[in-house]
Amino acid sequence: MSDAAFEAFVRRYQDLVYGTAVRLLGNPVDAEDVAQTVFLRAFQRFAQVGTSPAAPGWLKTVTRNECLNHLSRYRNRWQLFGDAPETALASADSPATQLEIDDRRRELAAALARLPDHQRVPLVLFHFDEMGYQEIAATLGVSLAKVKTDIFRAREALRRYLSEADAAH
Amino acid sequence: MRRIDLESAVHEELRALPLPAAPPTLLPRVLAAVEAWARRPWYSRTWFTWPGVWQAVSIAAVAVAAAAAVVGTPWVLQSIEETTAVTAARILWRTLAAPLVPYLFAVVMLMCLACAAVGTALNRLAFGRT
């Protein structure tokens, strides 16, 4: 295996891995750590993964699993999958913050990142990874009802945020 | 807004988001981590990444150890049986410990049941699992 081939592999897929991680974790620093771990695992299996057409799918699955492990390892599970207080979007209500942000997509991405973990993770799995409610419930080890409730609340929070952003512009 | 409208509206908005780009620091970080990993001696890495020869040697060593344990255990047990210390321990067990075994077993079972009940309640109430 050549170093150049692995470097090209990282260049090709770094946005996919990092983007997936940052959406799930809502934190660029943690996402970079996870991306590094994922690429290290890819390096250890580079003979199989390097030229495989299944590489993007493999990377996405490993990234998702690493993110879920990271969340359950480093954060309090009571906050992750419990009913944490929903203060996450409160900071977006500040007029100063809204004036500083002028790009609607950036605003939405920021709002997504600010969602509590237990809402953002199932929402991202549903809308970006196209997983079903049942599959998400099994992946996160929570009830189907909780997944539906958390996703609904997350959508409501995003809708509120977007309405406020639209009104401000 | 109806639930289904909200779902499609949010889906549309989210799917329109561009994939966040990796920071320029990621590539050098990954390459440095890979280089550090490659510098580690093979025996300090995970078994699956060991050289094939050493994987085979380790499997053979484990097989030999397991065979030795199977063959040697009866011989060791027989040697222990013949000592007076074992006879004394057996008498002590019969007179002091054996009568308490049923009660101890009942207490352990009750504790297991209590733990299972608390665990189930915690799972349902705190984590929302079924």
Chai-1 contact restraints between the chains, C-beta under 6 A:
chainA,res_idxA,chainB,res_idxB,connection_type,confidence,min_distance_angstrom,max_distance_angstrom,comment,restraint_id
A,V10,B,L27,contact,1.0,0.0,6.0,A-B,restraint_1
A,V10,B,V30,contact,1.0,0.0,6.0,A-B,restraint_2
A,Q14,B,A22,contact,1.0,0.0,6.0,A-B,restraint_3
A,Q14,B,L26,contact,1.0,0.0,6.0,A-B,restraint_4
A,D15,B,L19,contact,1.0,0.0,6.0,A-B,restraint_5
A,D15,B,A21,contact,1.0,0.0,6.0,A-B,restraint_6
A,D15,B,A22,contact,1.0,0.0,6.0,A-B,restraint_7
A,Y18,B,A22,contact,1.0,0.0,6.0,A-B,restraint_8
A,G19,B,L19,contact,1.0,0.0,6.0,A-B,restraint_9
A,G19,B,P20,contact,1.0,0.0,6.0,A-B,restraint_10
A,V22,B,P20,contact,1.0,0.0,6.0,A-B,restraint_11
A,E32,B,L26,contact,1.0,0.0,6.0,A-B,restraint_12
A,A35,B,L26,contact,1.0,0.0,6.0,A-B,restraint_13
A,Q36,B,R29,contact,1.0,0.0,6.0,A-B,restraint_14
A,Q36,B,V30,contact,1.0,0.0,6.0,A-B,restraint_15
A,Q36,B,A33,contact,1.0,0.0,6.0,A-B,restraint_16
A,F39,B,V30,contact,1.0,0.0,6.0,A-B,restraint_17
A,L40,B,A33,contact,1.0,0.0,6.0,A-B,restraint_18
A,F43,B,V34,contact,1.0,0.0,6.0,A-B,restraint_19
A,Q44,B,T49,contact,1.0,0.0,6.0,A-B,restraint_20
A,F81,B,F127,contact,1.0,0.0,6.0,A-B,restraint_21
A,R105,B,L17,contact,1.0,0.0,6.0,A-B,restraint_22
A,L108,B,E13,contact,1.0,0.0,6.0,A-B,restraint_23
A,A109,B,L17,contact,1.0,0.0,6.0,A-B,restraint_24
A,H127,B,H11,contact,1.0,0.0,6.0,A-B,restraint_25
A,H127,B,L14,contact,1.0,0.0,6.0,A-B,restraint_26
A,V142,B,G128,contact,1.0,0.0,6.0,A-B,restraint_27
A,V142,B,R129,contact,1.0,0.0,6.0,A-B,restraint_28
A,S143,B,G128,contact,1.0,0.0,6.0,A-B,restraint_29
A,S143,B,R129,contact,1.0,0.0,6.0,A-B,restraint_30
A,S143,B,T130,contact,1.0,0.0,6.0,A-B,restraint_31
A,K146,B,G128,contact,1.0,0.0,6.0,A-B,restraint_32
A,R155,B,L6,contact,1.0,0.0,6.0,A-B,restraint_33
A,R155,B,V10,contact,1.0,0.0,6.0,A-B,restraint_34
A,L158,B,V10,contact,1.0,0.0,6.0,A-B,restraint_35
